[in-house]
Amino acid sequence: MNKKEIMDVLNFRHSCKEFDINKKISDDDFEVILEAGRLSPSSMGIEPWKFLVIENQELKNELGAVCWGGKVQMPTSSHLVVYLSRAAKELRFDSNYINHLLKEVKHLPEDVVSTYKGIMKSIEEARFKEDSDLEAYASEQVHIALANMMNVAAMQGIDSCPIGGIDRKAVEKILVDRGLLDTDKFNIALCGAFGYRVNDPGEKLRQGMDEIVTWIK
Ligand SMILES: Cc1cc2nc3c(=O)[nH]c(=O)nc-3n(C[C@H](O)[C@H](O)[C@H](O)COP(=O)(O)O)c2cc1C
């Protein structure tokens, strides 16, 4: 990709307010978007995310009805992703999930596992005594996955919209009632809608480089 192509992608991506209901993203294209999420960086490598990918129209409509930030985006999207982030007890250094991650995913030897857990324990004691602090930290990581997915969507000419304007309690109830969410293990971080734009976005307005960048040479 040359620099112009990179700039084109960055300018193409915008928070799309309405998608073309008749255009579906192909499985191949969406697979790459999901890989961008899966391969995203996360602090301490904890990968605290899970992506619920919703193509079911009835469910997209139901969620759109309770989310002020996604009223049009959710029902018109081709794929609506609910981004879940792991609950605090899942992320404690001695949890089953962390054990699984270190041993079965990262294949770390026993001595490295115990060093790693020791570091996690001291970070938890210093920064994450409260479950809510640990959960906010996990949710930050999930936002990175969404950002990567939106940019990789744009690389494929696919539009997206991050949706933080959601009624978490209402979304939680809808998903729990359908057996799609285990609230012991996951919280709802935010949503992301993907599809193809109906309208051209306006000009991208941003602060100038001189306002947001300080060079130290
Ligand atoms: C965490 C987060 C939550 C957002 N929530 C919403 C939302 O609920 N609905 C919406 O239409 N846009 C939402 N946005 C989009 C922002 O309004 C948008 O990124 C910003 O205005 C810049 O415009 P652009 O993305 O089109 O460049 C959200 C963006 C972020 C990063």
PDBQT file of the ligand as one rigid body, heavy atoms in Angstrom, charges set to zero:
ROOT
HETATM    1  C1  LIG A 301     -16.186   5.010  21.447  1.00  0.00    +0.000 C 
HETATM    2  C2  LIG A 301     -17.010   5.679  20.379  1.00  0.00    +0.000 A 
HETATM    3  C3  LIG A 301     -18.384   5.675  20.475  1.00  0.00    +0.000 A 
HETATM    4  C4  LIG A 301     -19.154   6.246  19.459  1.00  0.00    +0.000 A 
HETATM    5  N1  LIG A 301     -20.523   6.136  19.522  1.00  0.00    +0.000 NA
HETATM    6  C5  LIG A 301     -21.270   6.545  18.473  1.00  0.00    +0.000 A 
HETATM    7  C6  LIG A 301     -22.667   6.307  18.438  1.00  0.00    +0.000 A 
HETATM    8  O1  LIG A 301     -23.262   5.792  19.372  1.00  0.00    +0.000 OA
HETATM    9  N2  LIG A 301     -23.359   6.660  17.317  1.00  0.00    +0.000 N 
HETATM   10  C7  LIG A 301     -22.731   7.258  16.243  1.00  0.00    +0.000 A 
HETATM   11  O2  LIG A 301     -23.401   7.564  15.253  1.00  0.00    +0.000 OA
HETATM   12  N3  LIG A 301     -21.413   7.534  16.259  1.00  0.00    +0.000 NA
HETATM   13  C8  LIG A 301     -20.657   7.179  17.336  1.00  0.00    +0.000 A 
HETATM   14  N4  LIG A 301     -19.306   7.399  17.348  1.00  0.00    +0.000 N 
HETATM   15  C9  LIG A 301     -18.682   8.071  16.193  1.00  0.00    +0.000 C 
HETATM   16  C10 LIG A 301     -18.106   9.458  16.497  1.00  0.00    +0.000 C 
HETATM   17  O3  LIG A 301     -19.129  10.372  16.689  1.00  0.00    +0.000 OA
HETATM   18  C11 LIG A 301     -17.178   9.812  15.321  1.00  0.00    +0.000 C 
HETATM   19  O4  LIG A 301     -16.118   8.909  15.292  1.00  0.00    +0.000 OA
HETATM   20  C12 LIG A 301     -16.615  11.221  15.372  1.00  0.00    +0.000 C 
HETATM   21  O5  LIG A 301     -17.630  12.175  15.351  1.00  0.00    +0.000 OA
HETATM   22  C13 LIG A 301     -15.667  11.462  14.182  1.00  0.00    +0.000 C 
HETATM   23  O6  LIG A 301     -16.301  11.255  12.960  1.00  0.00    +0.000 OA
HETATM   24  P1  LIG A 301     -15.857  10.111  11.919  1.00  0.00    +0.000 P 
HETATM   25  O7  LIG A 301     -15.761   8.811  12.657  1.00  0.00    +0.000 OA
HETATM   26  O8  LIG A 301     -16.958  10.112  10.906  1.00  0.00    +0.000 OA
HETATM   27  O9  LIG A 301     -14.535  10.506  11.333  1.00  0.00    +0.000 OA
HETATM   28  C14 LIG A 301     -18.522   6.875  18.367  1.00  0.00    +0.000 A 
HETATM   29  C15 LIG A 301     -17.130   6.896  18.300  1.00  0.00    +0.000 A 
HETATM   30  C16 LIG A 301     -16.385   6.297  19.280  1.00  0.00    +0.000 A 
HETATM   31  C17 LIG A 301     -14.878   6.298  19.132  1.00  0.00    +0.000 C 
ENDROOT
TORSDOF 0
